[in-house]
Amino acid sequence: MIDLYTSTTPNGQRASLMLEETGLPYTGHWIDLSRGEQRQPAFLKLNPSGRIPVLVDHDSGKEKPLVLTQSVAIVLYLAEKTGKLLPEDPVGRARVYEWMQFHATDISTTLFNAFYLQRHSLFGLSLAASILRKRVLGLYRHFDAQLATHPYLAGLDYTIADVIVLPGALALEKRLQGYRHLTHWLTELKQRPTVRQGLAASSPESGHAD
Ligand SMILES: N[C@@H](CCC(=O)N[C@@H](CS)C(=O)NCC(=O)O)C(=O)O
């Protein structure tokens, strides 16, 4: 059995989207970040950095359950555990890693920095935040170009590259409308039953942590 501690953010959604793809049974626990539930002692025992997502796998094959943080690590672990959404050949896998890392390092990190600077805008940093946001929107043109010639980011199949990129792109959907192929990809994926279930599993309606 697996427990997932998550919330309605792109990082939380990555984990629940992937769990739905694997078909593994799991229980979701929605963490209310606005009420600071991620800083409660019980949660900090799971992740001392006080952030979602956290996955606890009670069937990891080891004596103790595996407690895993970091959305990309969670997605990779689930892909390797189940053999889903990750090609076996090194070249196919390299393409998945390329798109996965493009988003996880260039886009997610830049967006986080923009968010952080915006919170400090009283100190005159909102211009820096808007420059970073513009950079992110510009970088998405590479995703659009890739999707102009491939149905999915790493090629012909839906892979963890799509799982990792999808929630962040959905959060910016309105601002990405100029990117026709990216928008088409988003529209298609929103129809995918596992995507609908994965997004629902990281929403407040899915329930609260104990
Ligand atoms: N790099 C981490 C980032 C995790 C993260 O920053 N989670 C945010 C939500 S997206 C969080 O829990 N923030 C709560 C806080 O900082 O108090 C990952 O990919 O899982």
PDBQT file of the ligand as one rigid body, heavy atoms in Angstrom, charges set to zero:
ROOT
HETATM    1  N1  LIG A 301      11.628  20.330  -5.548  1.00  0.00    +0.000 N 
HETATM    2  C1  LIG A 301      10.526  19.910  -4.729  1.00  0.00    +0.000 C 
HETATM    3  C2  LIG A 301       9.708  21.137  -4.380  1.00  0.00    +0.000 C 
HETATM    4  C3  LIG A 301       8.644  20.838  -3.331  1.00  0.00    +0.000 C 
HETATM    5  C4  LIG A 301       7.892  22.118  -2.986  1.00  0.00    +0.000 C 
HETATM    6  O1  LIG A 301       8.438  23.254  -3.040  1.00  0.00    +0.000 OA
HETATM    7  N2  LIG A 301       6.625  21.960  -2.590  1.00  0.00    +0.000 N 
HETATM    8  C5  LIG A 301       5.816  23.127  -2.284  1.00  0.00    +0.000 C 
HETATM    9  C6  LIG A 301       4.483  23.055  -3.004  1.00  0.00    +0.000 C 
HETATM   10  S1  LIG A 301       4.721  23.026  -4.753  1.00  0.00    +0.000 SA
HETATM   11  C7  LIG A 301       5.485  23.151  -0.801  1.00  0.00    +0.000 C 
HETATM   12  O2  LIG A 301       5.173  22.142  -0.202  1.00  0.00    +0.000 OA
HETATM   13  N3  LIG A 301       5.546  24.359  -0.202  1.00  0.00    +0.000 N 
HETATM   14  C8  LIG A 301       5.162  24.537   1.155  1.00  0.00    +0.000 C 
HETATM   15  C9  LIG A 301       6.078  25.466   1.884  1.00  0.00    +0.000 C 
HETATM   16  O3  LIG A 301       7.147  25.804   1.349  1.00  0.00    +0.000 OA
HETATM   17  O4  LIG A 301       5.720  25.834   3.004  1.00  0.00    +0.000 OA
HETATM   18  C10 LIG A 301       9.673  18.859  -5.481  1.00  0.00    +0.000 C 
HETATM   19  O5  LIG A 301       9.782  18.784  -6.708  1.00  0.00    +0.000 OA
HETATM   20  O6  LIG A 301       8.950  18.088  -4.830  1.00  0.00    +0.000 OA
ENDROOT
TORSDOF 0
